[in-house]
Amino acid sequence: MAHSDTMFYKVVLQRSNEGYSVSCPVLPGCWSQGETELEALQNIKSAIEEYLEVLDENL
């Protein structure tokens, strides 16, 4: 069985006037938004990936 490097992060999804806001509490300042729940979740996935790339570059 192949080993996966996939990590899972809990996110907080909240309805807002513009659609949905979403944040990742364990990554300070990592948040995004979207018009739909799906769009917000896709956007936070990208935001988390970019956040982790920056952390990796600065270690």
SULQUIZI-V499786 format. One record per pair of residues at least 6 apart in sequence whose C-alpha atoms are under 6 Angstrom apart, sorted by sequence separation. I is the first residue (numbers start at 0). J is the second residue. D is the distance in Angstrom with one decimal. If there is no record, write none. Layout:
<<I J D> <I J D>>
This chain:
<<13 19 5.5> <23 29 5.7> <33 39 4.0> <13 20 5.3> <22 29 5.9> <32 39 4.8> <12 20 5.9> <22 30 4.0> <12 21 4.4> <21 30 5.6> <11 21 5.4> <21 31 5.4> <11 22 5.3> <20 31 6.0> <21 32 5.7> <10 22 5.5> <20 32 4.2> <31 43 5.4> <10 23 4.5> <19 32 5.5> <19 33 5.4> <18 33 5.9> <18 34 4.3> <18 35 5.9>>
